[in-house]
Amino acid sequence: MGFKDILLKIIKVIFYIILFIGAIIALLPLYWMFITAFQLPNEVFSIPPKFIPAVVKKFIPLLLQGDKEQAIFILTESLRNIKILFIDTGLYRWFMNSLIVSVVSTLGILLFDSMAGYVFAKKQFPGKNFLFWMMISTMMIPGQVTLVPMYILITRLGLKGSLGAVIFPPLAMVFGVFLMRQFMKTIPTELIEAAKMDGASELSIYWKIILPLSKPALATLGILVFMSVWNSFLWPLIILNKDYLFTLPVGLKSLQDKNLVDYGLLMSGAAISAVPMFIVFFFFQRYFVKGLTLGSLKG
C-alpha cells in the first residue's frame, strides 16, 4: 500500500469523524426535546443538565429490586406531562385538525401540481415557457408579503375561522409544479405516444402512466408539503380565531402563554408533534433521495 492510499484512507476516516460529530450536533436538540418531555419536574431545571432521565436509569433497577410501587411512581411522574396534554388541554383536537389540514393539503397539492407539471413537461401550447417562468418568479416573493391580500380574499370568501382557510391557500404551490415538471421531463415521450396509438385518453395516460412513473417525485413532494403544512404557524395563527380549530403548533403556543415556565409540558407537546413527521419520512424515505436526484437529470 502506497503513501497515497494511506493518505486517502486517513482523509476518509477524518471525513467520517467530522460527519459523525456533525450528526450528533444536529440531533442533540431533538434528543434534548424528547428527554425533557419525559423528565421528572425537578430534573428539567437541574444543573448540570441530566442527559438520561431518571425513568430510564431507575425504572428497570427498581423493578428488579422488587420495589414495584416506587417504579410505577417514577413512570407515572415521567408521563405526567403527556397525561396533562391529552386530558386537560385540547391537544387531541389540535392534533386531528393538523392531521386533516396536512393530509388534505398534501393530497390536493400532489394532484394539482402533478397535473400542471405534466402539462408543462409534455404539452406544447403558445406561451408555455413564458407562463412557466412567470410562475417560477413568484417564488421570489416572501410569504409575509401575501398575508394581507390572502387574509382579505379568505375573509371575502367567507372562510375565515375555518379549516378551509388553512387548507386552500397552499394548494397552488409553485415549487411543486417546478419539481413535478422537472421530473416528468425525464419520462420518455415515446410511452405517451404509444399509449395514444393504443387509444388511451389523456386522463388514462395521466393516471396509468405518468403518475406511477412519478412515484419518487410524488413521495418527495408529499414529504416536503406534509412537513411544511404540519409545522405551519403564522397563517393558522392569523386566520383561526377559535380554540377548538387551532392546529397543533398554534395550540402549543397557547399552552406556552398559560404555562411560561413549564418547559416539560411544552417539550412533551413538541415531541408528540414531531412523531407524524417521523412516520411519514420513514415510510417514504426510499423515494425521497431518488426523487431529488432524478428530477435534476433534465432541464
WOSUL-V195161 format. One record per pair of residues at least 12 apart in sequence whose ideal C-beta (glycine too) atoms are under 6 Angstrom apart, sorted by the first residue. I is the first residue (numbers start at 1). GAP is how many residues later the second one is. If there is no record, write none. Layout:
# WOSUL-V195161
I,GAP
I,GAP
This chain:
# WOSUL-V195161
33,234
33,237
33,238
34,237
35,18
36,231
37,230
37,231
37,234
38,15
38,17
38,40
39,14
40,14
40,37
44,219
44,220
55,19
55,20
55,23
58,16
59,12
59,15
59,16
81,183
81,184
81,187
82,186
85,183
85,184
93,151
94,152
94,154
94,157
95,153
97,150
98,132
98,149
98,150
101,62
101,65
101,66
102,124
102,127
102,128
104,63
105,62
105,65
105,124
106,116
106,119
106,120
108,63
109,62
109,64
109,67
109,116
110,108
110,112
112,59
113,60
113,63
113,64
113,67
114,66
116,61
117,60
117,63
117,64
117,67
118,66
118,88
118,92
120,12
120,61
121,60
121,63
121,64
135,39
138,36
139,35
150,19
161,80
165,74
166,70
176,45
179,42
179,116
180,37
182,113
183,31
183,34
183,112
185,113
186,111
186,112
187,26
191,18
192,13
195,14
216,71
216,74
216,75
216,78
217,74
217,78
219,65
219,68
219,72
220,68
220,71
220,72
223,57
223,58
223,61
223,65
226,54
227,50
233,16
236,14
237,13
248,25
252,17
